[in-house]
Amino acid sequence: MIVDIDDFNYSKIVEDCDTPIFIDFYSPSCPPCQELLPLLEPLDEYAKGEVLIAKVDVSRSPKIAQKFQIRGVPLCITIGVDKMVKEHKSGLGDANSYFKMIDKVLNKEKKGFFAKLFS
């Protein structure tokens, strides 16, 4: 399920969440944002409930936009269970980059040969 976060429910959703969170900051008037929104459903299916998938309309949530210092959209971030931002991606990227963000926040990213040897 993709959750809509706004200035009023941010604290309740983010602070009470016990899983990592992927947030898409967007604007309805932004064409690249509109291209990214349909990817949220496959991301949600991929995350299988291990990561909360959320979106924030920055035009309706100025306090959240200010909190994260949003200067342009789309902007996607991942927040770990420690409530710290783990990664961010600004602009429209390829679909695979967003799936990698999910893997990374879950520590499931594929590592290279030497990383496997020494980790």
For each residue, the residues with C-beta under 8 A, 3 or more apart:
1: 44 53
2: 40 41 44 53 54 55
3: 13 52 53 54 55
4: 54 55 56 57
5: 9 10 13 14 23 54 55 56 61 64
6: 9 10 56 57 60 61 64
7: 10 60 61 62 63 64
8:
9: 5 6 12 13
10: 5 6 7 13 14 61 63 64
11: 14 15
12: 9 15 16
13: 3 5 9 10 16 17 52 54
14: 5 10 11 17 21 79 83
15: 11 12 83
16: 12 13
17: 13 14 21 52
18: 81
19: 49 50 51 52 81
20: 50 51 52 78 79 80 81 86 105 106
21: 14 17 51 52 54 78 79
22: 43 47 51 52 53 54 76 77 78 98 101 102 105
23: 5 54 55 56 76 77 78 79
24: 33 36 37 40 53 54 55 56 74 75 76
25: 55 56 58 64 65 68 70 73 74 75 76 77
26: 30 33 34 36 37 55 56 57 58 73 74
27: 30 33 57 58 59 73
28: 33 34 57 59
29: 59
30: 26 27 33 34 73 74
31: 34 35
32: 35 36 73 74 91 92
33: 24 26 27 28 30 36 37 73 74 92
34: 26 28 30 31 37
35: 31 32 38 92
36: 24 26 32 33 39 40 74 76 92
37: 24 26 33 34 40 55
38: 35 41
39: 36 42 43 95 98
40: 2 24 36 37 43 44 53 55
41: 2 38 44 45
42: 39 45 46 95
43: 22 39 40 46 47 53 98 99 102
44: 1 2 40 41 47 53
45: 41 42 48
46: 42 43 99 102
47: 22 43 44 50 51 52 53 102
48: 45
49: 19
50: 19 20 47 106
51: 19 20 21 22 47 78 102 105 106
52: 3 13 17 19 20 21 22 47
53: 1 2 3 22 24 40 43 44 47
54: 2 3 4 5 13 21 22 23 24
55: 2 3 4 5 23 24 25 26 37 40
56: 4 5 6 23 24 25 26 61 64 65
57: 4 6 26 27 28 60 61
58: 25 26 27 61 62 64 65 70 73
59: 27 28 29
60: 6 7 57
61: 5 6 7 10 56 57 58 64 65
62: 7 58 65 66
63: 7 10 66 67
64: 5 6 7 10 25 56 58 61 67 68 70
65: 25 56 58 61 62 68 70
66: 62 63 69 70
67: 63 64
68: 25 64 65 75 77 85
69: 66
70: 25 58 64 65 66 73 75
71:
72: 75 90 91
73: 25 26 27 30 32 33 58 70
74: 24 25 26 30 32 33 36 90 91 92
75: 24 25 68 70 72 88 89 90
76: 22 23 24 25 36 88 89 98 101
77: 22 23 25 68 85 86 87 88 89
78: 20 21 22 23 51 85 86 87 88 101 102 104 105
79: 14 20 21 23 83 84 85 86 105
80: 20 83 84 86 105
81: 18 19 20
82:
83: 14 15 79 80
84: 79 80
85: 68 77 78 79 88
86: 20 77 78 79 80 104 105
87: 77 78 101 104 105
88: 75 76 77 78 85
89: 75 76 77 93 97 98 101
90: 72 74 75
91: 32 72 74
92: 32 33 35 36 74
93: 89 97 98
94: 97
95: 39 42 98 99
96: 99 100
97: 89 93 94 100 101
98: 22 39 43 76 89 93 95 101 102
99: 43 46 95 96 102 103
100: 96 97 103 104 109
101: 22 76 78 87 89 97 98 104 105
102: 22 43 46 47 51 78 98 99 105 106
103: 99 100 106 108 109 110
104: 78 86 87 100 101 107 108 109
105: 20 22 51 78 79 80 86 87 101 102
106: 20 50 51 102 103
107: 104
108: 103 104
109: 100 103 104
110: 103
111: 115 116 119
112: 115 116
113: 116 117
114: 117 118
115: 111 112 118 119
116: 111 112 113 119
117: 113 114
118: 114 115
119: 111 115 116
